């Protein structure tokens, strides 16, 4: 397993590692010392003892230039992490050396790598008894349109009911990261197949479209998601987070959970607008307030804390809670008191929200998130959007935020979305049960690589 060194990608790869290890297959997780440690520390939904079946190989990165997260008016993409992405290319030689050693020890070795780390493992084609599979960390919906827009001569026509208001990539990435990603995709095509963190009952139409693309000719595509556990109740009784104890005291579906992931830093002005709305509203809320991760994913206690209005936490303590550290998101979403999720719409968060049957208030920030928002709000129809992506550079006022919160939490429209989210939860859990599509495709993948 060779993950890309951002938290969402690390988390996804480690969940997949646990799934593969459950089949009795030795799993080797390759990454930098810091990121391997953080991946294990932040894994939620599973007892950490489950990772004991995985062999973590800590490789050393060259010294990094630490740039603090900052607000960029043109994009909220975490450009401060670019030194980390660039330094990761230095893992190519030590990773290849480890793969060569493993190829002598085992009849066959399988390399599953994030698409954004392809250059590190490109030498796998030199190992006779090795084969590789690319792990796509985004939705089938998003990746299809990324590929589709890059094709000059379209190989087929899209049905009229396929969304045509797909947001452009403008504002989604820094130019430096766009160049970096292009280099990764340029070397792709040495892999034997591709793995998607999705399931066909949810995104089957877009999996079918992906399979029709010429770029996927002769490739095996496996939809084996969700990679995250779909049942977490009772798993994490040890060291239970204080926010879960707070949720225990709240009514069913009464709390909106607010979290924008690990790669987003809001401006002080935007944080203030959100804080004002939450204080004035009559809705109960659980708000994760933290800055984006730095280049070394420093321990939570070292993360710079955004400033809230003076006395804010004491004023809202009767119906709200602010979390400053790492929140156990799966457990929060699985809690019966959680009735809505204000999210950046990173794909991990979307899949976790679907798995737990929680509707979304979509507030995309960068990367694939604007496209995931279209999937959530227009295709799957279990969420609403805070504001259109075209207005991404404008301040989202407290009034706009309040309207979105009220629509989801206390309107008939919101109640219908909760019903839709519950239906999707049943569908996605069925896919991971014995005989379900994702379960069958996972069995098929394991049978294929152990043939």
Sine and cosine of phi, psi and omega as CSV:
sin_phi,cos_phi,sin_psi,cos_psi,sin_omega,cos_omega
0.00,0.00,0.82,-0.57,0.00,-1.00
-0.80,-0.60,0.99,-0.13,-0.07,-1.00
-1.00,0.08,0.30,-0.96,0.18,-0.98
-1.00,0.07,0.68,-0.73,-0.17,-0.99
-0.99,0.17,0.81,0.59,0.23,-0.97
-0.84,-0.55,0.51,-0.86,-0.18,-0.98
-0.81,0.58,-0.73,0.68,-0.02,-1.00
-0.86,0.51,-0.63,0.78,0.00,-1.00
-0.95,0.31,-0.66,0.75,0.05,-1.00
-0.87,0.50,-0.72,0.69,-0.04,-1.00
-0.88,0.48,-0.71,0.70,-0.02,-1.00
-0.89,0.46,-0.70,0.71,-0.03,-1.00
-0.92,0.40,-0.59,0.81,0.00,-1.00
-0.95,0.32,-0.59,0.80,0.10,-1.00
-0.88,0.47,-0.67,0.74,0.04,-1.00
-0.91,0.42,-0.59,0.80,0.05,-1.00
-0.86,0.51,-0.68,0.73,0.03,-1.00
-0.89,0.46,-0.65,0.76,0.03,-1.00
-0.88,0.48,-0.71,0.70,-0.03,-1.00
-0.93,0.38,-0.65,0.76,0.01,-1.00
-0.89,0.46,-0.47,0.88,0.00,-1.00
-0.92,0.40,-0.26,0.97,0.06,-1.00
-1.00,-0.01,0.09,1.00,0.03,-1.00
0.99,0.13,0.28,0.96,-0.01,-1.00
-1.00,-0.09,0.77,-0.64,0.05,-1.00
-0.88,0.47,0.74,-0.67,-0.04,-1.00
-0.86,-0.51,0.75,-0.66,0.03,-1.00
-0.90,-0.44,0.85,-0.53,-0.09,-1.00
-0.96,-0.27,0.90,-0.43,-0.13,-0.99
-0.95,-0.30,0.83,-0.56,0.04,-1.00
-0.15,-0.99,-0.01,-1.00,0.04,-1.00
-0.95,0.32,0.38,-0.93,-0.02,-1.00
-0.83,0.55,-0.73,0.68,-0.04,-1.00
-0.89,0.46,-0.71,0.71,-0.09,-1.00
-0.96,0.27,-0.56,0.83,0.10,-1.00
-0.89,0.45,-0.68,0.73,0.02,-1.00
-0.88,0.48,-0.70,0.71,-0.05,-1.00
-0.94,0.34,-0.57,0.82,0.04,-1.00
-0.87,0.50,-0.68,0.73,0.02,-1.00
-0.94,0.34,-0.64,0.77,-0.07,-1.00
-0.92,0.40,-0.58,0.81,-0.09,-1.00
-1.00,-0.09,-0.05,1.00,-0.01,-1.00
-0.88,0.47,0.79,-0.61,0.01,-1.00
-0.80,-0.60,0.41,-0.91,-0.03,-1.00
1.00,-0.09,-0.21,0.98,0.02,-1.00
-0.73,-0.68,0.55,-0.83,0.13,-0.99
-0.91,0.41,0.74,-0.67,0.00,-1.00
-0.82,0.57,-0.37,0.93,0.03,-1.00
-0.88,0.47,-0.41,0.91,0.01,-1.00
-0.91,0.41,-0.38,0.92,0.01,-1.00
-0.98,0.18,-0.05,1.00,-0.02,-1.00
-0.91,0.41,-0.33,0.94,0.01,-1.00
-0.99,0.16,-0.12,0.99,-0.08,-1.00
-0.97,-0.24,0.72,-0.70,0.04,-1.00
-1.00,-0.03,0.92,-0.40,0.01,-1.00
-1.00,-0.04,0.82,-0.57,0.04,-1.00
-0.95,-0.32,0.93,-0.37,-0.06,-1.00
-1.00,-0.01,0.91,-0.41,0.04,-1.00
-0.96,-0.26,0.44,-0.90,-0.07,-1.00
-0.99,-0.13,0.75,-0.67,0.13,-0.99
-1.00,-0.04,0.46,-0.89,0.12,-0.99
-0.91,0.42,0.28,-0.96,0.01,-1.00
-0.82,0.58,0.65,-0.76,-0.04,-1.00
-0.96,-0.28,0.53,-0.85,0.13,-0.99
-1.00,0.02,0.93,-0.37,-0.06,-1.00
-0.99,0.14,0.88,-0.47,0.03,-1.00
-0.91,-0.42,0.85,-0.53,-0.04,-1.00
-0.91,0.42,0.54,-0.84,0.07,-1.00
-0.84,0.54,0.66,-0.75,0.01,-1.00
-0.63,-0.78,0.38,-0.92,0.01,-1.00
-1.00,0.07,0.83,-0.56,0.03,-1.00
-0.95,-0.31,0.84,-0.54,-0.05,-1.00
-0.91,0.42,-0.31,0.95,-0.06,-1.00
-1.00,-0.06,-0.46,0.89,0.03,-1.00
-0.36,-0.93,0.53,-0.85,0.08,-1.00
-0.99,-0.15,0.18,0.98,0.07,-1.00
-0.86,0.50,0.65,-0.76,-0.05,-1.00
-0.96,0.27,0.95,0.32,-0.02,-1.00
-0.89,0.46,-0.33,0.94,0.01,-1.00
-0.92,0.40,-0.23,0.97,0.02,-1.00
-1.00,0.04,-0.06,1.00,-0.06,-1.00
-0.84,0.55,-0.63,0.77,0.06,-1.00
-0.84,0.54,-0.56,0.83,0.05,-1.00
-0.92,0.38,-0.72,0.70,0.00,-1.00
-0.87,0.50,-0.69,0.72,-0.02,-1.00
-0.91,0.41,-0.64,0.77,-0.01,-1.00
-0.92,0.40,-0.44,0.90,-0.04,-1.00
-0.89,0.46,-0.38,0.92,0.02,-1.00
-0.88,0.47,-0.37,0.93,0.00,-1.00
-0.96,0.29,-0.13,0.99,0.04,-1.00
-0.98,0.18,-0.13,0.99,-0.08,-1.00
-0.83,0.56,-0.78,0.62,-0.06,-1.00
-0.93,0.38,-0.78,0.63,0.01,-1.00
-0.90,0.44,-0.54,0.84,0.04,-1.00
-0.92,0.40,-0.68,0.73,0.01,-1.00
-0.90,0.44,-0.62,0.78,0.03,-1.00
-0.89,0.46,-0.68,0.73,0.03,-1.00
-0.90,0.44,-0.68,0.73,0.00,-1.00
-0.88,0.47,-0.62,0.79,0.05,-1.00
-0.90,0.44,-0.65,0.76,0.02,-1.00
-0.90,0.43,-0.67,0.75,0.00,-1.00
-0.94,0.35,-0.52,0.85,-0.02,-1.00
-0.92,0.39,-0.41,0.91,0.07,-1.00
-0.98,0.18,-0.54,0.84,-0.07,-1.00
-0.98,0.19,-0.52,0.86,-0.11,-0.99
-0.86,-0.51,0.43,-0.90,0.03,-1.00
-0.88,0.47,-0.66,0.75,0.02,-1.00
-0.56,-0.83,0.59,-0.81,0.12,-0.99
-0.87,-0.50,0.64,-0.77,-0.01,-1.00
-0.91,-0.41,0.81,-0.59,0.03,-1.00
-0.96,-0.30,0.88,-0.48,0.12,-0.99
-0.95,-0.31,0.89,-0.47,-0.10,-0.99
-0.78,-0.63,0.56,-0.83,0.12,-0.99
-0.89,0.46,0.61,-0.79,0.02,-1.00
-0.86,0.51,-0.45,0.89,-0.05,-1.00
-1.00,0.06,0.14,0.99,0.05,-1.00
-0.80,-0.60,0.37,0.93,-0.12,-0.99
-0.86,0.51,-0.61,0.79,-0.05,-1.00
-0.90,0.44,-0.45,0.89,-0.02,-1.00
-0.94,0.35,-0.55,0.84,-0.09,-1.00
-0.94,-0.33,0.20,0.98,-0.08,-1.00
-0.89,0.46,-0.35,0.94,-0.01,-1.00
-0.98,0.19,-0.02,1.00,0.00,-1.00
-0.86,0.50,-0.44,0.90,0.00,-1.00
-0.91,0.40,-0.21,0.98,0.03,-1.00
-1.00,0.06,-0.13,0.99,-0.03,-1.00
-0.98,-0.19,0.90,-0.43,-0.13,-0.99
-0.86,0.51,-0.61,0.80,-0.08,-1.00
-0.98,-0.22,0.51,0.86,0.02,-1.00
-0.86,-0.51,0.52,-0.86,0.16,-0.99
-0.59,-0.81,0.46,-0.89,-0.13,-0.99
-0.81,-0.59,0.38,-0.92,0.01,-1.00
-0.68,-0.73,0.74,-0.68,-0.01,-1.00
-1.00,0.01,0.73,-0.68,0.05,-1.00
-0.99,-0.17,0.90,-0.44,0.07,-1.00
-1.00,0.06,0.82,-0.58,-0.09,-1.00
-1.00,-0.06,0.13,0.99,-0.01,-1.00
-0.87,-0.50,0.13,-0.99,-0.01,-1.00
-0.92,0.40,0.43,-0.91,0.11,-0.99
-0.87,0.50,-0.60,0.80,0.03,-1.00
-0.84,0.54,-0.78,0.62,-0.06,-1.00
-0.92,0.39,-0.72,0.69,-0.07,-1.00
-0.92,0.39,-0.56,0.83,0.04,-1.00
-0.87,0.49,-0.72,0.70,-0.06,-1.00
-0.96,0.29,-0.47,0.88,0.12,-0.99
-0.88,0.48,-0.70,0.71,-0.01,-1.00
-0.95,0.31,-0.68,0.73,-0.07,-1.00
-0.86,0.51,-0.68,0.73,-0.04,-1.00
-0.95,0.31,-0.31,0.95,0.01,-1.00
-1.00,0.06,-0.18,0.98,-0.03,-1.00
-1.00,0.00,0.87,-0.49,-0.03,-1.00
-0.94,0.34,-0.79,0.62,0.03,-1.00
-0.98,-0.18,0.95,-0.32,-0.09,-1.00
-0.93,0.37,0.76,-0.65,-0.06,-1.00
-0.97,0.25,-0.27,0.96,0.03,-1.00
-0.31,-0.95,0.19,-0.98,0.01,-1.00
-1.00,-0.10,0.53,-0.85,0.05,-1.00
-1.00,-0.01,0.56,-0.83,0.05,-1.00
-0.89,0.46,0.45,-0.89,-0.09,-1.00
-0.91,0.42,-0.38,0.92,-0.03,-1.00
-1.00,0.00,0.03,1.00,0.12,-0.99
-0.95,0.30,0.75,-0.67,-0.02,-1.00
-0.80,0.60,0.69,-0.72,0.01,-1.00
-0.91,-0.42,0.10,1.00,0.02,-1.00
-0.98,-0.22,0.69,0.72,-0.03,-1.00
-0.94,0.35,0.80,-0.60,0.01,-1.00
-0.87,0.49,0.58,-0.82,0.08,-1.00
-0.96,0.28,0.14,-0.99,0.02,-1.00
-0.99,0.13,-0.02,1.00,-0.01,-1.00
-0.88,0.48,0.80,-0.61,0.00,-1.00
1.00,0.08,-0.08,1.00,-0.06,-1.00
-1.00,0.10,-0.45,0.89,-0.08,-1.00
-0.64,-0.77,0.33,-0.95,0.21,-0.98
-0.99,0.17,0.41,-0.91,0.06,-1.00
-0.85,0.53,-0.58,0.81,-0.02,-1.00
-0.91,0.42,-0.67,0.74,-0.01,-1.00
-0.95,0.31,-0.59,0.80,0.04,-1.00
-0.85,0.52,-0.65,0.76,0.05,-1.00
-0.91,0.41,-0.67,0.74,0.01,-1.00
-0.87,0.49,-0.74,0.67,-0.02,-1.00
-0.89,0.45,-0.63,0.78,0.01,-1.00
-0.88,0.48,-0.61,0.79,0.04,-1.00
-0.90,0.43,-0.60,0.80,0.00,-1.00
-0.92,0.38,-0.72,0.70,-0.03,-1.00
-0.94,0.33,-0.39,0.92,0.02,-1.00
-0.91,0.41,-0.56,0.83,-0.03,-1.00
-1.00,-0.01,-0.19,0.98,0.03,-1.00
-0.88,0.47,0.37,-0.93,0.01,-1.00
0.90,-0.43,0.05,1.00,0.12,-0.99
-1.00,-0.02,-0.10,0.99,-0.08,-1.00
-1.00,0.09,0.42,-0.91,-0.01,-1.00
-1.00,0.06,-0.32,0.95,-0.02,-1.00
-0.18,-0.98,0.02,-1.00,-0.05,-1.00
-0.70,-0.71,0.63,-0.78,-0.08,-1.00
-0.91,-0.40,0.69,-0.73,-0.03,-1.00
-0.83,-0.56,0.71,-0.71,0.05,-1.00
-1.00,0.09,0.94,0.33,0.02,-1.00
-0.37,-0.93,0.07,-1.00,0.06,-1.00
-0.75,-0.66,0.49,-0.87,-0.10,-1.00
-0.92,0.40,-0.56,0.83,0.06,-1.00
-0.89,0.46,-0.36,0.93,0.02,-1.00
-0.99,-0.10,-0.73,0.68,-0.09,-1.00
-0.82,-0.57,0.46,0.89,-0.05,-1.00
-0.84,0.54,-0.62,0.78,-0.02,-1.00
-0.87,0.49,-0.63,0.78,-0.05,-1.00
-0.99,0.12,-0.44,0.90,0.17,-0.98
-0.91,0.42,-0.66,0.75,0.03,-1.00
-0.89,0.46,-0.66,0.75,0.03,-1.00
-0.91,0.42,-0.63,0.77,0.06,-1.00
-0.88,0.48,-0.66,0.76,-0.03,-1.00
-0.92,0.38,-0.38,0.93,0.01,-1.00
-0.99,0.12,-0.27,0.96,-0.06,-1.00
-0.94,0.33,0.66,-0.75,0.04,-1.00
-0.84,0.54,-0.52,0.85,-0.02,-1.00
-0.91,0.41,-0.31,0.95,0.00,-1.00
-0.97,-0.26,0.20,0.98,0.04,-1.00
-0.86,0.50,0.70,-0.72,0.01,-1.00
0.91,0.42,0.31,0.95,0.07,-1.00
-0.95,-0.33,0.64,-0.77,0.12,-0.99
-1.00,0.03,0.81,-0.59,0.02,-1.00
-0.95,-0.33,0.77,-0.64,-0.04,-1.00
-0.86,-0.51,0.87,-0.48,0.10,-1.00
-0.99,-0.17,0.98,-0.19,-0.16,-0.99
-0.86,-0.52,0.28,0.96,-0.03,-1.00
-1.00,0.08,0.15,-0.99,0.02,1.00
-0.97,0.24,0.61,-0.79,0.04,-1.00
-0.97,0.26,-0.48,0.88,0.05,-1.00
-0.94,0.34,0.46,-0.89,0.08,-1.00
-0.88,0.48,0.59,-0.80,0.04,-1.00
-0.99,-0.15,-0.13,0.99,0.08,-1.00
-0.80,-0.60,0.89,-0.45,0.00,-1.00
-0.84,-0.54,-0.15,0.99,-0.03,-1.00
-0.88,0.48,0.82,-0.58,0.04,-1.00
1.00,0.06,-0.10,0.99,-0.01,-1.00
-0.97,0.25,-0.65,0.76,-0.16,-0.99
-0.92,-0.39,0.89,0.45,0.03,-1.00
-0.98,0.18,-0.34,0.94,0.00,-1.00
-0.98,0.21,0.64,-0.77,0.11,-0.99
0.72,0.69,0.78,0.62,-0.10,-0.99
-0.92,0.40,0.75,-0.66,-0.08,-1.00
-0.91,0.41,0.56,-0.83,-0.04,-1.00
-0.89,0.47,-0.50,0.87,-0.02,-1.00
-0.93,0.38,-0.47,0.88,0.05,-1.00
-0.95,0.31,-0.60,0.80,0.06,-1.00
-0.92,0.40,-0.57,0.82,0.06,-1.00
-0.92,0.39,-0.66,0.75,0.02,-1.00
-0.89,0.46,-0.53,0.85,0.01,-1.00
-0.84,0.54,-0.44,0.90,-0.08,-1.00
-1.00,-0.02,-0.05,1.00,-0.09,-1.00
-0.98,-0.19,0.34,-0.94,-0.02,-1.00
-0.97,0.26,0.32,-0.95,0.00,-1.00
-0.87,0.50,0.71,-0.71,0.06,-1.00
0.84,0.54,0.42,0.91,-0.10,-0.99
-0.99,-0.12,-0.22,0.97,-0.15,-0.99
-0.94,-0.35,0.71,-0.71,0.17,-0.98
-0.99,-0.16,0.79,-0.61,0.00,-1.00
-1.00,-0.07,0.76,-0.65,-0.08,-1.00
-0.84,-0.54,0.90,-0.44,0.03,-1.00
-0.42,-0.91,0.70,-0.72,-0.04,-1.00
-0.91,-0.42,0.46,0.89,0.11,-0.99
0.98,0.21,-0.22,-0.98,-0.11,-0.99
-0.96,-0.27,0.02,1.00,-0.10,-1.00
-0.85,-0.53,0.30,0.96,-0.04,-1.00
-0.85,-0.53,0.74,-0.67,0.14,-0.99
-0.85,-0.52,0.87,-0.49,0.03,-1.00
-1.00,0.09,0.40,-0.91,0.11,-0.99
-0.93,0.36,0.40,-0.92,0.03,-1.00
-0.86,0.50,-0.60,0.80,0.00,-1.00
-0.90,0.43,-0.66,0.76,-0.01,-1.00
-0.94,0.34,-0.63,0.78,0.06,-1.00
-0.87,0.49,-0.64,0.76,0.00,-1.00
-0.90,0.44,-0.66,0.75,0.02,-1.00
-0.89,0.45,-0.67,0.74,0.02,-1.00
-0.91,0.41,-0.66,0.75,0.01,-1.00
-0.89,0.46,-0.66,0.75,0.00,-1.00
-0.88,0.47,-0.72,0.69,-0.01,-1.00
-0.87,0.49,-0.71,0.70,-0.05,-1.00
-0.91,0.41,-0.57,0.82,0.01,-1.00
-0.95,0.31,-0.63,0.78,-0.03,-1.00
-0.98,0.21,-0.46,0.89,-0.06,-1.00
-0.94,0.34,0.25,-0.97,0.06,-1.00
-0.98,-0.21,0.27,0.96,-0.06,-1.00
-1.00,-0.07,0.62,-0.79,0.12,-0.99
-0.97,0.23,0.58,-0.82,-0.07,-1.00
-0.53,-0.85,0.44,-0.90,0.12,-0.99
-0.81,-0.59,0.92,-0.39,-0.18,-0.98
-0.88,-0.47,0.86,-0.51,0.09,-1.00
-1.00,0.02,0.92,-0.40,-0.07,-1.00
-0.91,-0.42,0.97,-0.26,0.03,-1.00
-0.40,-0.92,0.36,-0.93,0.05,-1.00
-0.99,0.11,0.19,-0.98,0.04,-1.00
-0.90,0.44,0.46,-0.89,0.09,-1.00
-0.86,0.51,0.50,-0.86,0.11,-0.99
-1.00,0.00,-0.08,-1.00,-0.10,-0.99
-0.90,0.43,-0.40,0.92,0.00,-1.00
-0.93,-0.36,0.29,0.96,0.00,-1.00
0.70,0.71,0.81,0.58,-0.10,-1.00
-0.84,0.54,0.37,-0.93,0.00,-1.00
-0.84,0.54,0.51,-0.86,-0.12,-0.99
-0.81,0.58,-0.58,0.81,-0.05,-1.00
-0.92,0.40,-0.32,0.95,-0.03,-1.00
-1.00,-0.10,-0.10,1.00,-0.04,-1.00
-0.95,0.30,0.72,-0.69,0.03,-1.00
-0.89,0.46,0.73,-0.68,-0.05,-1.00
-0.99,-0.14,0.82,-0.57,0.09,-1.00
-0.87,0.49,0.51,-0.86,-0.04,-1.00
-1.00,0.00,0.74,-0.67,0.12,-0.99
-0.97,-0.23,0.33,-0.94,0.03,-1.00
-0.81,0.59,0.55,-0.84,-0.04,-1.00
-0.85,0.53,0.76,-0.65,0.03,-1.00
0.97,0.23,0.14,0.99,-0.12,-0.99
-0.87,0.50,-0.77,0.64,-0.12,-0.99
-0.91,0.42,-0.54,0.84,0.04,-1.00
-0.95,0.30,-0.54,0.84,-0.02,-1.00
-0.95,0.31,-0.49,0.87,-0.08,-1.00
-0.98,-0.22,0.11,0.99,-0.16,-0.99
-0.91,0.42,-0.31,0.95,-0.01,-1.00
-0.97,0.24,-0.33,0.94,-0.01,-1.00
-0.58,-0.82,0.17,0.99,0.02,-1.00
-0.56,-0.83,0.34,-0.94,0.04,-1.00
-0.63,-0.78,0.70,-0.71,0.07,-1.00
-0.96,-0.27,0.78,-0.62,0.04,-1.00
-0.95,-0.32,0.82,-0.58,-0.05,-1.00
-0.98,-0.18,-0.26,0.96,-0.06,-1.00
-0.96,-0.29,-0.31,-0.95,-0.01,-1.00
-0.96,0.28,0.83,-0.55,-0.03,-1.00
-0.99,-0.13,0.64,-0.77,0.02,-1.00
-0.98,0.20,0.99,0.14,-0.22,-0.97
-0.86,0.51,-0.67,0.74,-0.01,-1.00
-0.86,0.51,-0.70,0.72,0.00,-1.00
-0.92,0.39,-0.59,0.81,0.04,-1.00
-0.90,0.44,-0.73,0.68,-0.01,-1.00
-0.92,0.39,-0.50,0.87,-0.01,-1.00
-0.98,0.18,-0.23,0.97,-0.07,-1.00
-0.95,0.32,0.70,-0.71,-0.04,-1.00
-0.88,0.47,-0.36,0.93,0.01,-1.00
-0.97,0.23,-0.32,0.95,-0.03,-1.00
-0.98,0.18,0.89,-0.46,-0.05,-1.00
-0.93,-0.36,-0.09,1.00,0.01,-1.00
-0.25,-0.97,0.34,-0.94,-0.09,-1.00
-0.68,-0.73,0.94,-0.34,0.14,-0.99
-1.00,0.08,0.91,-0.41,-0.23,-0.97
-0.69,-0.72,0.43,-0.90,0.12,-0.99
-0.96,0.27,-0.19,0.98,0.01,-1.00
0.93,0.36,0.57,0.82,0.29,-0.96
-0.88,0.47,0.49,-0.87,-0.15,-0.99
-0.91,0.42,-0.61,0.80,0.08,-1.00
-0.84,0.54,-0.72,0.69,-0.01,-1.00
-0.90,0.44,-0.64,0.77,0.03,-1.00
-0.88,0.47,-0.73,0.69,-0.03,-1.00
-0.91,0.41,-0.62,0.79,0.03,-1.00
-0.92,0.40,-0.63,0.78,0.01,-1.00
-0.92,0.39,-0.68,0.74,0.06,-1.00
-0.88,0.47,-0.70,0.72,-0.04,-1.00
-0.86,0.51,-0.55,0.84,-0.05,-1.00
-0.98,-0.18,0.02,1.00,0.07,-1.00
0.94,0.34,0.62,0.79,-0.03,-1.00
-0.93,-0.38,0.83,-0.55,0.02,-1.00
-0.95,0.33,0.36,-0.93,-0.18,-0.98
-0.88,-0.47,0.66,-0.75,0.32,-0.95
-0.99,-0.15,0.94,-0.34,-0.14,-0.99
-1.00,0.05,0.82,-0.57,0.04,-1.00
-0.73,-0.68,0.97,0.23,-0.09,-1.00
-0.92,0.39,0.54,-0.84,-0.06,-1.00
-0.90,-0.44,-0.65,0.76,-0.07,-1.00
-0.16,-0.99,-0.09,-1.00,0.08,-1.00
0.84,0.55,-0.74,-0.68,-0.03,-1.00
-0.99,0.11,-0.02,1.00,-0.15,-0.99
-0.88,0.47,-0.64,0.77,0.05,-1.00
-0.87,0.49,-0.58,0.81,0.01,-1.00
-0.97,0.25,-0.60,0.80,0.10,-1.00
-0.88,0.48,-0.55,0.83,0.02,-1.00
-0.88,0.47,-0.66,0.75,0.05,-1.00
-0.89,0.46,-0.66,0.75,0.03,-1.00
-0.88,0.48,-0.71,0.70,-0.05,-1.00
-0.93,0.37,-0.69,0.72,-0.15,-0.99
-1.00,-0.01,-0.57,0.82,-0.11,-0.99
-0.96,-0.27,-0.49,0.87,-0.04,-1.00
-1.00,-0.10,-0.85,0.53,0.00,-1.00
-0.99,0.11,-0.39,0.92,0.14,-0.99
0.84,0.55,0.72,0.69,0.11,-0.99
-0.82,-0.57,0.47,0.88,0.02,-1.00
-0.34,-0.94,0.22,-0.98,0.06,-1.00
-0.80,-0.59,0.37,-0.93,-0.04,-1.00
-0.98,-0.21,0.67,-0.74,0.04,-1.00
-0.91,0.41,-0.75,0.66,0.04,-1.00
-0.38,-0.92,0.39,-0.92,-0.04,-1.00
-0.91,0.41,0.58,-0.81,-0.03,-1.00
-0.86,0.51,-0.49,0.87,0.00,-1.00
-0.89,0.47,-0.40,0.92,0.02,-1.00
-0.99,-0.17,0.43,0.90,-0.14,-0.99
-0.88,0.47,-0.45,0.90,-0.04,-1.00
-1.00,0.02,0.00,1.00,0.01,-1.00
-1.00,-0.07,0.51,-0.86,0.06,-1.00
-0.91,0.42,0.75,-0.66,0.10,-1.00
-1.00,0.06,0.92,-0.39,-0.11,-0.99
-0.97,0.26,0.31,-0.95,0.02,-1.00
-0.88,0.48,-0.54,0.84,0.02,-1.00
-0.91,0.40,-0.68,0.73,0.04,-1.00
-0.89,0.46,-0.69,0.72,0.01,-1.00
-0.89,0.45,-0.69,0.73,-0.02,-1.00
-0.87,0.48,-0.67,0.75,0.00,-1.00
-0.88,0.48,-0.66,0.75,0.01,-1.00
-0.92,0.40,-0.68,0.73,0.00,-1.00
-0.89,0.45,-0.71,0.70,-0.02,-1.00
-0.91,0.42,-0.62,0.78,0.03,-1.00
-0.86,0.51,-0.67,0.75,-0.06,-1.00
-0.99,0.17,-0.63,0.77,-0.21,-0.98
-1.00,-0.03,-0.49,0.87,-0.13,-0.99
-0.70,-0.72,0.39,0.92,0.03,-1.00
-0.88,-0.47,0.27,-0.96,0.07,-1.00
-0.90,0.44,-0.57,0.82,0.04,-1.00
-0.86,0.50,-0.69,0.72,0.03,-1.00
-0.90,0.44,-0.61,0.79,0.01,-1.00
-0.91,0.42,-0.62,0.79,0.06,-1.00
-0.91,0.43,-0.60,0.80,0.03,-1.00
-0.93,0.38,-0.57,0.82,0.06,-1.00
-0.91,0.42,-0.62,0.79,0.06,-1.00
-0.91,0.41,-0.66,0.75,0.03,-1.00
-0.91,0.42,-0.65,0.76,0.02,-1.00
-0.89,0.45,-0.64,0.77,0.03,-1.00
-0.91,0.42,-0.62,0.79,0.03,-1.00
-0.91,0.41,-0.67,0.74,0.03,-1.00
-0.90,0.44,-0.61,0.79,0.05,-1.00
-0.85,0.52,-0.71,0.70,0.02,-1.00
-0.89,0.46,-0.64,0.76,0.01,-1.00
-0.90,0.44,-0.73,0.69,-0.09,-1.00
-0.95,0.31,-0.55,0.83,0.06,-1.00
-0.94,0.33,-0.57,0.82,0.08,-1.00
-0.89,0.46,-0.55,0.84,-0.02,-1.00
-0.93,0.37,-0.46,0.89,-0.02,-1.00
-1.00,-0.05,-0.13,0.99,0.03,-1.00
-0.98,0.19,0.26,-0.97,0.02,-1.00
-0.82,0.57,0.80,-0.60,-0.03,-1.00
1.00,-0.01,-0.19,0.98,0.03,-1.00
-0.97,0.24,0.30,-0.95,-0.12,-0.99
-0.89,0.46,-0.72,0.70,-0.01,-1.00
-0.92,0.39,-0.62,0.79,0.03,-1.00
-0.90,0.44,-0.69,0.73,0.01,-1.00
-0.92,0.40,-0.64,0.77,0.01,-1.00
-0.94,0.35,-0.55,0.84,0.08,-1.00
-0.91,0.40,-0.70,0.72,0.07,-1.00
-0.86,0.51,-0.65,0.76,0.00,-1.00
-0.90,0.43,-0.65,0.76,0.03,-1.00
-0.89,0.45,-0.72,0.69,0.00,-1.00
-0.89,0.45,-0.68,0.73,0.03,-1.00
-0.88,0.47,-0.61,0.80,-0.02,-1.00
-0.92,0.38,-0.72,0.69,-0.07,-1.00
-0.98,0.21,-0.27,0.96,0.01,-1.00
-0.96,-0.27,0.22,0.97,-0.06,-1.00
-0.88,0.48,0.00,0.00,0.00,0.00
